[in-house]
Amino acid sequence: MFDDLDRLRGNTKLLHLLDHYAQPAVVDREAWQDRLMSLHGDEPGPMVKLHGELLAFGWIEQNTGYFADRPQGVAACYRITSMGLRALKKVSKEEPEDANGGCLT
């Protein structure tokens, strides 16, 4: 059976993008955040797919009532959901595994 968290565990870019939207939520859970256009200087094209995955899994929500397009991106576009925070917390708490499949201690 496919676990949604498997995708998050296996894709560091997806994990970093979700973490990006989680950081401001520590201060204000209700604040909308600008759309991140690239990760670490990567091309913006793959970001479309990553944002789509985060939306599909319900880990971020889109602000469809506000639109302000700027050269550096779309303002106040996304915020992390409670499901996204739980997924990030669960994946972050997992211990790394060694090559034999056991947890490192």
Biopython code that builds the backbone (N, CA, C, O; Angstrom):
import numpy as np
from Bio.PDB.StructureBuilder import StructureBuilder

atoms = [
    (1, "MET", "N", (0.834, -1.174, 0.000)),
    (1, "MET", "CA", (0.000, 0.000, 0.000)),
    (1, "MET", "C", (0.882, 1.241, 0.000)),
    (1, "MET", "O", (1.889, 1.296, 0.706)),
    (2, "PHE", "N", (0.500, 2.231, -0.791)),
    (2, "PHE", "CA", (1.266, 3.464, -0.902)),
    (2, "PHE", "C", (0.988, 4.370, 0.295)),
    (2, "PHE", "O", (-0.165, 4.635, 0.634)),
    (3, "ASP", "N", (2.034, 4.828, 0.909)),
    (3, "ASP", "CA", (1.941, 5.753, 2.024)),
    (3, "ASP", "C", (2.326, 7.133, 1.497)),
    (3, "ASP", "O", (3.391, 7.300, 0.903)),
    (4, "ASP", "N", (1.451, 8.123, 1.716)),
    (4, "ASP", "CA", (1.746, 9.483, 1.253)),
    (4, "ASP", "C", (3.098, 9.958, 1.759)),
    (4, "ASP", "O", (3.808, 10.686, 1.065)),
    (5, "LEU", "N", (3.451, 9.548, 2.961)),
    (5, "LEU", "CA", (4.714, 9.989, 3.542)),
    (5, "LEU", "C", (5.920, 9.376, 2.841)),
    (5, "LEU", "O", (7.023, 9.913, 2.931)),
    (6, "ASP", "N", (5.723, 8.250, 2.141)),
    (6, "ASP", "CA", (6.830, 7.657, 1.383)),
    (6, "ASP", "C", (7.354, 8.642, 0.347)),
    (6, "ASP", "O", (8.562, 8.752, 0.138)),
    (7, "ARG", "N", (6.453, 9.344, -0.289)),
    (7, "ARG", "CA", (6.853, 10.331, -1.303)),
    (7, "ARG", "C", (7.652, 11.457, -0.654)),
    (7, "ARG", "O", (8.645, 11.918, -1.217)),
    (8, "LEU", "N", (7.227, 11.893, 0.511)),
    (8, "LEU", "CA", (7.922, 12.958, 1.225)),
    (8, "LEU", "C", (9.294, 12.491, 1.702)),
    (8, "LEU", "O", (10.274, 13.232, 1.620)),
    (9, "ARG", "N", (9.356, 11.263, 2.199)),
    (9, "ARG", "CA", (10.640, 10.701, 2.655)),
    (9, "ARG", "C", (11.630, 10.555, 1.496)),
    (9, "ARG", "O", (12.831, 10.768, 1.665)),
    (10, "GLY", "N", (11.119, 10.194, 0.330)),
    (10, "GLY", "CA", (11.974, 9.874, -0.797)),
    (10, "GLY", "C", (12.320, 11.041, -1.708)),
    (10, "GLY", "O", (13.066, 10.867, -2.671)),
    (11, "ASN", "N", (11.795, 12.218, -1.425)),
    (11, "ASN", "CA", (12.046, 13.356, -2.309)),
    (11, "ASN", "C", (12.492, 14.549, -1.465)),
    (11, "ASN", "O", (11.663, 15.236, -0.869)),
    (12, "THR", "N", (13.790, 14.791, -1.416)),
    (12, "THR", "CA", (14.311, 15.862, -0.570)),
    (12, "THR", "C", (13.827, 17.241, -1.008)),
    (12, "THR", "O", (13.647, 18.126, -0.171)),
    (13, "LYS", "N", (13.617, 17.434, -2.297)),
    (13, "LYS", "CA", (13.119, 18.739, -2.753)),
    (13, "LYS", "C", (11.696, 18.978, -2.250)),
    (13, "LYS", "O", (11.360, 20.089, -1.840)),
    (14, "LEU", "N", (10.874, 17.956, -2.282)),
    (14, "LEU", "CA", (9.509, 18.072, -1.777)),
    (14, "LEU", "C", (9.524, 18.352, -0.272)),
    (14, "LEU", "O", (8.757, 19.177, 0.224)),
    (15, "LEU", "N", (10.395, 17.665, 0.436)),
    (15, "LEU", "CA", (10.541, 17.866, 1.879)),
    (15, "LEU", "C", (11.017, 19.288, 2.193)),
    (15, "LEU", "O", (10.489, 19.930, 3.102)),
    (16, "HIS", "N", (11.994, 19.774, 1.459)),
    (16, "HIS", "CA", (12.502, 21.146, 1.670)),
    (16, "HIS", "C", (11.431, 22.191, 1.355)),
    (16, "HIS", "O", (11.326, 23.205, 2.045)),
    (17, "LEU", "N", (10.645, 21.944, 0.319)),
    (17, "LEU", "CA", (9.589, 22.894, -0.032)),
    (17, "LEU", "C", (8.513, 22.935, 1.055)),
    (17, "LEU", "O", (8.051, 24.013, 1.430)),
    (18, "LEU", "N", (8.117, 21.775, 1.556)),
    (18, "LEU", "CA", (7.130, 21.751, 2.636)),
    (18, "LEU", "C", (7.689, 22.431, 3.876)),
    (18, "LEU", "O", (6.977, 23.171, 4.555)),
    (19, "ASP", "N", (8.950, 22.186, 4.173)),
    (19, "ASP", "CA", (9.588, 22.829, 5.320)),
    (19, "ASP", "C", (9.637, 24.345, 5.136)),
    (19, "ASP", "O", (9.488, 25.092, 6.104)),
    (20, "HIS", "N", (9.841, 24.798, 3.915)),
    (20, "HIS", "CA", (9.844, 26.238, 3.632)),
    (20, "HIS", "C", (8.520, 26.870, 4.055)),
    (20, "HIS", "O", (8.504, 27.940, 4.664)),
    (21, "TYR", "N", (7.413, 26.209, 3.733)),
    (21, "TYR", "CA", (6.106, 26.752, 4.089)),
    (21, "TYR", "C", (5.780, 26.559, 5.572)),
    (21, "TYR", "O", (4.896, 27.234, 6.101)),
    (22, "ALA", "N", (6.470, 25.662, 6.234)),
    (22, "ALA", "CA", (6.229, 25.431, 7.665)),
    (22, "ALA", "C", (6.917, 26.470, 8.540)),
    (22, "ALA", "O", (6.411, 26.797, 9.613)),
    (23, "GLN", "N", (8.054, 26.994, 8.109)),
    (23, "GLN", "CA", (8.840, 27.897, 8.962)),
    (23, "GLN", "C", (8.053, 29.129, 9.420)),
    (23, "GLN", "O", (8.028, 29.398, 10.622)),
    (24, "PRO", "N", (7.412, 29.887, 8.535)),
    (24, "PRO", "CA", (6.649, 31.059, 8.991)),
    (24, "PRO", "C", (5.427, 30.692, 9.829)),
    (24, "PRO", "O", (4.939, 31.515, 10.603)),
    (25, "ALA", "N", (4.934, 29.478, 9.684)),
    (25, "ALA", "CA", (3.755, 29.050, 10.434)),
    (25, "ALA", "C", (4.052, 28.931, 11.926)),
    (25, "ALA", "O", (3.130, 28.911, 12.741)),
    (26, "VAL", "N", (5.317, 28.853, 12.284)),
    (26, "VAL", "CA", (5.689, 28.815, 13.694)),
    (26, "VAL", "C", (5.270, 30.111, 14.377)),
    (26, "VAL", "O", (4.822, 30.099, 15.524)),
    (27, "VAL", "N", (5.414, 31.216, 13.675)),
    (27, "VAL", "CA", (5.072, 32.534, 14.217)),
    (27, "VAL", "C", (3.581, 32.824, 14.043)),
    (27, "VAL", "O", (2.920, 33.254, 14.989)),
    (28, "ASP", "N", (3.048, 32.592, 12.841)),
    (28, "ASP", "CA", (1.654, 32.906, 12.546)),
    (28, "ASP", "C", (1.080, 31.826, 11.640)),
    (28, "ASP", "O", (1.307, 31.847, 10.430)),
    (29, "ARG", "N", (0.353, 30.901, 12.203)),
    (29, "ARG", "CA", (-0.203, 29.765, 11.470)),
    (29, "ARG", "C", (-1.144, 30.196, 10.348)),
    (29, "ARG", "O", (-1.293, 29.469, 9.366)),
    (30, "GLU", "N", (-1.775, 31.347, 10.468)),
    (30, "GLU", "CA", (-2.759, 31.796, 9.490)),
    (30, "GLU", "C", (-2.178, 32.657, 8.364)),
    (30, "GLU", "O", (-2.899, 33.006, 7.429)),
    (31, "ALA", "N", (-0.920, 32.998, 8.433)),
    (31, "ALA", "CA", (-0.315, 33.898, 7.445)),
    (31, "ALA", "C", (-0.107, 33.197, 6.105)),
    (31, "ALA", "O", (0.376, 32.066, 6.050)),
    (32, "TRP", "N", (-0.478, 33.883, 5.031)),
    (32, "TRP", "CA", (-0.220, 33.401, 3.681)),
    (32, "TRP", "C", (1.201, 33.765, 3.297)),
    (32, "TRP", "O", (1.707, 34.820, 3.680)),
    (33, "GLN", "N", (1.850, 32.880, 2.530)),
    (33, "GLN", "CA", (3.245, 33.073, 2.166)),
    (33, "GLN", "C", (3.391, 33.185, 0.652)),
    (33, "GLN", "O", (2.608, 32.621, -0.113)),
    (34, "ASP", "N", (4.405, 33.920, 0.250)),
    (34, "ASP", "CA", (4.707, 34.041, -1.180)),
    (34, "ASP", "C", (5.114, 32.679, -1.738)),
    (34, "ASP", "O", (5.692, 31.849, -1.037)),
    (35, "ARG", "N", (4.801, 32.472, -3.006)),
    (35, "ARG", "CA", (5.164, 31.220, -3.672)),
    (35, "ARG", "C", (6.670, 31.187, -3.885)),
    (35, "ARG", "O", (7.250, 32.127, -4.431)),
    (36, "LEU", "N", (7.290, 30.116, -3.459)),
    (36, "LEU", "CA", (8.713, 29.922, -3.689)),
    (36, "LEU", "C", (8.902, 29.510, -5.145)),
    (36, "LEU", "O", (8.323, 28.523, -5.599)),
    (37, "MET", "N", (9.715, 30.271, -5.871)),
    (37, "MET", "CA", (9.859, 30.045, -7.307)),
    (37, "MET", "C", (10.960, 29.047, -7.663)),
    (37, "MET", "O", (10.910, 28.441, -8.733)),
    (38, "SER", "N", (11.956, 28.861, -6.786)),
    (38, "SER", "CA", (12.995, 27.869, -7.043)),
    (38, "SER", "C", (13.646, 27.463, -5.729)),
    (38, "SER", "O", (13.617, 28.200, -4.744)),
    (39, "LEU", "N", (14.227, 26.287, -5.740)),
    (39, "LEU", "CA", (14.971, 25.783, -4.585)),
    (39, "LEU", "C", (16.452, 25.798, -4.917)),
    (39, "LEU", "O", (16.879, 25.182, -5.894)),
    (40, "HIS", "N", (17.217, 26.479, -4.132)),
    (40, "HIS", "CA", (18.676, 26.481, -4.263)),
    (40, "HIS", "C", (19.142, 26.817, -5.678)),
    (40, "HIS", "O", (20.110, 26.236, -6.169)),
    (41, "GLY", "N", (18.456, 27.751, -6.332)),
    (41, "GLY", "CA", (18.864, 28.196, -7.659)),
    (41, "GLY", "C", (18.472, 27.268, -8.796)),
    (41, "GLY", "O", (18.895, 27.480, -9.932)),
    (42, "ASP", "N", (17.669, 26.241, -8.516)),
    (42, "ASP", "CA", (17.209, 25.328, -9.570)),
    (42, "ASP", "C", (16.285, 26.051, -10.532)),
    (42, "ASP", "O", (15.801, 27.147, -10.245)),
    (43, "GLU", "N", (16.050, 25.438, -11.655)),
    (43, "GLU", "CA", (15.089, 25.959, -12.625)),
    (43, "GLU", "C", (13.697, 25.971, -12.005)),
    (43, "GLU", "O", (13.376, 25.083, -11.214)),
    (44, "PRO", "N", (12.866, 26.950, -12.342)),
    (44, "PRO", "CA", (11.528, 27.022, -11.748)),
    (44, "PRO", "C", (10.543, 25.968, -12.263)),
    (44, "PRO", "O", (9.539, 25.710, -11.600)),
    (45, "GLY", "N", (10.791, 25.364, -13.399)),
    (45, "GLY", "CA", (9.864, 24.387, -13.975)),
    (45, "GLY", "C", (9.465, 23.255, -13.042)),
    (45, "GLY", "O", (8.271, 23.001, -12.883)),
    (46, "PRO", "N", (10.412, 22.565, -12.419)),
    (46, "PRO", "CA", (10.048, 21.469, -11.515)),
    (46, "PRO", "C", (9.237, 21.920, -10.298)),
    (46, "PRO", "O", (8.576, 21.100, -9.660)),
    (47, "MET", "N", (9.279, 23.198, -9.976)),
    (47, "MET", "CA", (8.540, 23.701, -8.827)),
    (47, "MET", "C", (7.032, 23.549, -9.028)),
    (47, "MET", "O", (6.290, 23.378, -8.061)),
    (48, "VAL", "N", (6.590, 23.610, -10.251)),
    (48, "VAL", "CA", (5.165, 23.453, -10.546)),
    (48, "VAL", "C", (4.692, 22.084, -10.074)),
    (48, "VAL", "O", (3.651, 21.967, -9.427)),
    (49, "LYS", "N", (5.465, 21.048, -10.401)),
    (49, "LYS", "CA", (5.111, 19.687, -9.997)),
    (49, "LYS", "C", (5.173, 19.532, -8.479)),
    (49, "LYS", "O", (4.306, 18.892, -7.884)),
    (50, "LEU", "N", (6.195, 20.116, -7.851)),
    (50, "LEU", "CA", (6.329, 19.997, -6.404)),
    (50, "LEU", "C", (5.160, 20.678, -5.687)),
    (50, "LEU", "O", (4.594, 20.119, -4.748)),
    (51, "HIS", "N", (4.805, 21.874, -6.127)),
    (51, "HIS", "CA", (3.666, 22.555, -5.528)),
    (51, "HIS", "C", (2.380, 21.749, -5.759)),
    (51, "HIS", "O", (1.531, 21.657, -4.873)),
    (52, "GLY", "N", (2.248, 21.177, -6.940)),
    (52, "GLY", "CA", (1.082, 20.344, -7.244)),
    (52, "GLY", "C", (0.971, 19.148, -6.309)),
    (52, "GLY", "O", (-0.120, 18.802, -5.858)),
    (53, "GLU", "N", (2.103, 18.522, -6.023)),
    (53, "GLU", "CA", (2.094, 17.389, -5.096)),
    (53, "GLU", "C", (1.694, 17.830, -3.691)),
    (53, "GLU", "O", (0.879, 17.177, -3.040)),
    (54, "LEU", "N", (2.266, 18.934, -3.229)),
    (54, "LEU", "CA", (1.913, 19.423, -1.892)),
    (54, "LEU", "C", (0.425, 19.733, -1.798)),
    (54, "LEU", "O", (-0.208, 19.447, -0.781)),
    (55, "LEU", "N", (-0.134, 20.317, -2.851)),
    (55, "LEU", "CA", (-1.571, 20.601, -2.878)),
    (55, "LEU", "C", (-2.381, 19.302, -2.933)),
    (55, "LEU", "O", (-3.383, 19.169, -2.231)),
    (56, "ALA", "N", (-1.958, 18.356, -3.754)),
    (56, "ALA", "CA", (-2.691, 17.097, -3.905)),
    (56, "ALA", "C", (-2.731, 16.291, -2.611)),
    (56, "ALA", "O", (-3.743, 15.664, -2.298)),
    (57, "PHE", "N", (-1.639, 16.309, -1.865)),
    (57, "PHE", "CA", (-1.589, 15.586, -0.598)),
    (57, "PHE", "C", (-2.277, 16.357, 0.526)),
    (57, "PHE", "O", (-2.451, 15.832, 1.626)),
    (58, "GLY", "N", (-2.668, 17.598, 0.251)),
    (58, "GLY", "CA", (-3.337, 18.405, 1.275)),
    (58, "GLY", "C", (-2.385, 18.997, 2.293)),
    (58, "GLY", "O", (-2.794, 19.354, 3.398)),
    (59, "TRP", "N", (-1.107, 19.103, 1.926)),
    (59, "TRP", "CA", (-0.101, 19.601, 2.861)),
    (59, "TRP", "C", (0.041, 21.120, 2.822)),
    (59, "TRP", "O", (0.536, 21.721, 3.776)),
    (60, "ILE", "N", (-0.389, 21.743, 1.725)),
    (60, "ILE", "CA", (-0.477, 23.200, 1.651)),
    (60, "ILE", "C", (-1.832, 23.534, 1.045)),
    (60, "ILE", "O", (-2.457, 22.699, 0.391)),
    (61, "GLU", "N", (-2.275, 24.765, 1.271)),
    (61, "GLU", "CA", (-3.493, 25.232, 0.629)),
    (61, "GLU", "C", (-3.183, 26.502, -0.134)),
    (61, "GLU", "O", (-2.264, 27.248, 0.205)),
    (62, "GLN", "N", (-3.970, 26.730, -1.170)),
    (62, "GLN", "CA", (-3.744, 27.861, -2.062)),
    (62, "GLN", "C", (-4.747, 28.969, -1.772)),
    (62, "GLN", "O", (-5.929, 28.710, -1.542)),
    (63, "ASN", "N", (-4.267, 30.193, -1.786)),
    (63, "ASN", "CA", (-5.098, 31.368, -1.576)),
    (63, "ASN", "C", (-5.650, 31.799, -2.931)),
    (63, "ASN", "O", (-5.000, 32.551, -3.657)),
    (64, "THR", "N", (-6.831, 31.330, -3.267)),
    (64, "THR", "CA", (-7.415, 31.647, -4.568)),
    (64, "THR", "C", (-8.149, 32.980, -4.565)),
    (64, "THR", "O", (-8.558, 33.460, -5.622)),
    (65, "GLY", "N", (-8.322, 33.580, -3.403)),
    (65, "GLY", "CA", (-9.032, 34.848, -3.309)),
    (65, "GLY", "C", (-8.145, 36.066, -3.448)),
    (65, "GLY", "O", (-8.637, 37.194, -3.443)),
    (66, "TYR", "N", (-6.841, 35.858, -3.573)),
    (66, "TYR", "CA", (-5.907, 36.977, -3.639)),
    (66, "TYR", "C", (-4.883, 36.674, -4.720)),
    (66, "TYR", "O", (-4.344, 35.570, -4.784)),
    (67, "PHE", "N", (-4.620, 37.656, -5.567)),
    (67, "PHE", "CA", (-3.614, 37.442, -6.605)),
    (67, "PHE", "C", (-2.829, 38.725, -6.818)),
    (67, "PHE", "O", (-3.395, 39.756, -7.178)),
    (68, "ALA", "N", (-1.551, 38.659, -6.598)),
    (68, "ALA", "CA", (-0.651, 39.775, -6.866)),
    (68, "ALA", "C", (0.606, 39.189, -7.500)),
    (68, "ALA", "O", (1.475, 38.667, -6.801)),
    (69, "ASP", "N", (0.697, 39.276, -8.800)),
    (69, "ASP", "CA", (1.840, 38.728, -9.525)),
    (69, "ASP", "C", (2.986, 39.735, -9.480)),
    (69, "ASP", "O", (2.815, 40.912, -9.797)),
    (70, "ARG", "N", (4.140, 39.250, -9.085)),
    (70, "ARG", "CA", (5.333, 40.080, -9.026)),
    (70, "ARG", "C", (6.441, 39.387, -9.795)),
    (70, "ARG", "O", (6.373, 38.177, -10.014)),
    (71, "PRO", "N", (7.464, 40.130, -10.213)),
    (71, "PRO", "CA", (8.559, 39.502, -10.967)),
    (71, "PRO", "C", (9.214, 38.349, -10.219)),
    (71, "PRO", "O", (9.650, 37.381, -10.842)),
    (72, "GLN", "N", (9.290, 38.435, -8.890)),
    (72, "GLN", "CA", (9.952, 37.382, -8.117)),
    (72, "GLN", "C", (8.995, 36.281, -7.689)),
    (72, "GLN", "O", (9.422, 35.333, -7.029)),
    (73, "GLY", "N", (7.707, 36.371, -8.041)),
    (73, "GLY", "CA", (6.770, 35.303, -7.705)),
    (73, "GLY", "C", (5.388, 35.825, -7.376)),
    (73, "GLY", "O", (5.100, 37.012, -7.534)),
    (74, "VAL", "N", (4.549, 34.934, -6.921)),
    (74, "VAL", "CA", (3.171, 35.264, -6.576)),
    (74, "VAL", "C", (3.097, 35.505, -5.071)),
    (74, "VAL", "O", (3.512, 34.663, -4.275)),
    (75, "ALA", "N", (2.568, 36.654, -4.694)),
    (75, "ALA", "CA", (2.507, 37.029, -3.282)),
    (75, "ALA", "C", (1.327, 36.360, -2.587)),
    (75, "ALA", "O", (0.285, 36.117, -3.196)),
    (76, "ALA", "N", (1.509, 36.068, -1.303)),
    (76, "ALA", "CA", (0.446, 35.547, -0.431)),
    (76, "ALA", "C", (-0.321, 34.404, -1.084)),
    (76, "ALA", "O", (-1.551, 34.423, -1.125)),
    (77, "CYS", "N", (0.390, 33.426, -1.585)),
    (77, "CYS", "CA", (-0.206, 32.374, -2.403)),
    (77, "CYS", "C", (-0.517, 31.085, -1.632)),
    (77, "CYS", "O", (-1.558, 30.472, -1.867)),
    (78, "TYR", "N", (0.356, 30.668, -0.727)),
    (78, "TYR", "CA", (0.207, 29.381, -0.053)),
    (78, "TYR", "C", (0.400, 29.506, 1.456)),
    (78, "TYR", "O", (1.012, 30.452, 1.953)),
    (79, "ARG", "N", (-0.145, 28.513, 2.168)),
    (79, "ARG", "CA", (0.192, 28.311, 3.573)),
    (79, "ARG", "C", (0.079, 26.825, 3.868)),
    (79, "ARG", "O", (-0.682, 26.098, 3.229)),
    (80, "ILE", "N", (0.848, 26.400, 4.842)),
    (80, "ILE", "CA", (0.854, 24.988, 5.215)),
    (80, "ILE", "C", (-0.441, 24.660, 5.947)),
    (80, "ILE", "O", (-0.997, 25.505, 6.649)),
    (81, "THR", "N", (-0.912, 23.440, 5.783)),
    (81, "THR", "CA", (-2.116, 22.984, 6.476)),
    (81, "THR", "C", (-1.713, 22.215, 7.734)),
    (81, "THR", "O", (-0.538, 21.908, 7.930)),
    (82, "SER", "N", (-2.677, 21.913, 8.566)),
    (82, "SER", "CA", (-2.382, 21.106, 9.754)),
    (82, "SER", "C", (-1.909, 19.709, 9.346)),
    (82, "SER", "O", (-1.069, 19.118, 10.024)),
    (83, "MET", "N", (-2.448, 19.173, 8.236)),
    (83, "MET", "CA", (-1.963, 17.885, 7.721)),
    (83, "MET", "C", (-0.509, 17.982, 7.292)),
    (83, "MET", "O", (0.271, 17.055, 7.508)),
    (84, "GLY", "N", (-0.145, 19.106, 6.683)),
    (84, "GLY", "CA", (1.235, 19.308, 6.262)),
    (84, "GLY", "C", (2.177, 19.386, 7.445)),
    (84, "GLY", "O", (3.272, 18.826, 7.413)),
    (85, "LEU", "N", (1.754, 20.080, 8.488)),
    (85, "LEU", "CA", (2.575, 20.162, 9.698)),
    (85, "LEU", "C", (2.752, 18.789, 10.332)),
    (85, "LEU", "O", (3.849, 18.450, 10.777)),
    (86, "ARG", "N", (1.681, 17.990, 10.378)),
    (86, "ARG", "CA", (1.782, 16.639, 10.950)),
    (86, "ARG", "C", (2.709, 15.754, 10.114)),
    (86, "ARG", "O", (3.522, 15.010, 10.662)),
    (87, "ALA", "N", (2.585, 15.836, 8.791)),
    (87, "ALA", "CA", (3.437, 15.020, 7.913)),
    (87, "ALA", "C", (4.903, 15.396, 8.091)),
    (87, "ALA", "O", (5.766, 14.524, 8.187)),
    (88, "LEU", "N", (5.178, 16.680, 8.134)),
    (88, "LEU", "CA", (6.551, 17.145, 8.310)),
    (88, "LEU", "C", (7.102, 16.707, 9.662)),
    (88, "LEU", "O", (8.248, 16.267, 9.757)),
    (89, "LYS", "N", (6.302, 16.825, 10.688)),
    (89, "LYS", "CA", (6.723, 16.425, 12.035)),
    (89, "LYS", "C", (7.015, 14.927, 12.090)),
    (89, "LYS", "O", (8.016, 14.505, 12.669)),
    (90, "LYS", "N", (6.140, 14.131, 11.484)),
    (90, "LYS", "CA", (6.327, 12.680, 11.496)),
    (90, "LYS", "C", (7.607, 12.273, 10.757)),
    (90, "LYS", "O", (8.382, 11.459, 11.260)),
    (91, "VAL", "N", (7.827, 12.833, 9.581)),
    (91, "VAL", "CA", (9.014, 12.494, 8.798)),
    (91, "VAL", "C", (10.279, 12.998, 9.494)),
    (91, "VAL", "O", (11.313, 12.331, 9.456)),
    (92, "SER", "N", (10.204, 14.160, 10.125)),
    (92, "SER", "CA", (11.370, 14.733, 10.806)),
    (92, "SER", "C", (11.766, 13.937, 12.045)),
    (92, "SER", "O", (12.942, 13.902, 12.409)),
    (93, "LYS", "N", (10.799, 13.300, 12.691)),
    (93, "LYS", "CA", (11.076, 12.536, 13.915)),
    (93, "LYS", "C", (11.634, 11.149, 13.650)),
    (93, "LYS", "O", (12.195, 10.521, 14.547)),
    (94, "GLU", "N", (11.483, 10.669, 12.428)),
    (94, "GLU", "CA", (11.949, 9.324, 12.113)),
    (94, "GLU", "C", (13.469, 9.259, 12.189)),
    (94, "GLU", "O", (14.171, 10.185, 11.785)),
    (95, "GLU", "N", (13.947, 8.165, 12.707)),
    (95, "GLU", "CA", (15.387, 7.973, 12.816)),
    (95, "GLU", "C", (15.930, 7.443, 11.500)),
    (95, "GLU", "O", (15.271, 6.647, 10.832)),
    (96, "PRO", "N", (17.132, 7.879, 11.120)),
    (96, "PRO", "CA", (17.738, 7.341, 9.889)),
    (96, "PRO", "C", (18.027, 5.856, 10.040)),
    (96, "PRO", "O", (18.309, 5.367, 11.134)),
    (97, "GLU", "N", (17.951, 5.154, 8.923)),
    (97, "GLU", "CA", (18.227, 3.723, 8.932)),
    (97, "GLU", "C", (19.603, 3.448, 8.367)),
    (97, "GLU", "O", (20.097, 4.171, 7.501)),
    (98, "ASP", "N", (20.221, 2.378, 8.876)),
    (98, "ASP", "CA", (21.515, 2.000, 8.325)),
    (98, "ASP", "C", (21.303, 1.162, 7.077)),
    (98, "ASP", "O", (20.161, 0.908, 6.693)),
    (99, "ALA", "N", (22.374, 0.730, 6.444)),
    (99, "ALA", "CA", (22.291, -0.015, 5.192)),
    (99, "ALA", "C", (21.566, -1.336, 5.341)),
    (99, "ALA", "O", (21.023, -1.845, 4.361)),
    (100, "ASN", "N", (21.537, -1.914, 6.545)),
    (100, "ASN", "CA", (20.884, -3.205, 6.765)),
    (100, "ASN", "C", (19.395, -3.049, 7.086)),
    (100, "ASN", "O", (18.711, -4.044, 7.325)),
    (101, "GLY", "N", (18.888, -1.814, 7.094)),
    (101, "GLY", "CA", (17.466, -1.607, 7.339)),
    (101, "GLY", "C", (17.112, -1.391, 8.789)),
    (101, "GLY", "O", (15.942, -1.171, 9.101)),
    (102, "GLY", "N", (18.071, -1.443, 9.680)),
    (102, "GLY", "CA", (17.798, -1.212, 11.099)),
    (102, "GLY", "C", (18.018, 0.228, 11.466)),
    (102, "GLY", "O", (18.739, 0.944, 10.772)),
    (103, "CYS", "N", (17.416, 0.661, 12.535)),
    (103, "CYS", "CA", (17.580, 2.045, 12.972)),
    (103, "CYS", "C", (18.945, 2.242, 13.589)),
    (103, "CYS", "O", (19.459, 1.379, 14.300)),
    (104, "LEU", "N", (19.522, 3.391, 13.304)),
    (104, "LEU", "CA", (20.803, 3.740, 13.908)),
    (104, "LEU", "C", (20.571, 4.204, 15.335)),
    (104, "LEU", "O", (19.564, 4.848, 15.627)),
    (105, "THR", "N", (21.486, 3.885, 16.210)),
    (105, "THR", "CA", (21.370, 4.346, 17.593)),
    (105, "THR", "C", (22.560, 5.133, 18.007)),
    (105, "THR", "O", (22.627, 5.598, 19.145)),
]
sb = StructureBuilder()
sb.init_structure("model")
sb.init_model(0)
sb.init_chain("A")
sb.init_seg("    ")
for serial, (resi, resn, name, xyz) in enumerate(atoms, 1):
    if name == "N":
        sb.init_residue(resn, " ", resi, " ")
    sb.init_atom(name, np.array(xyz, "f"), 0.0, 1.0, " ", f" {name:<3s}", serial, name[0])
structure = sb.get_structure()
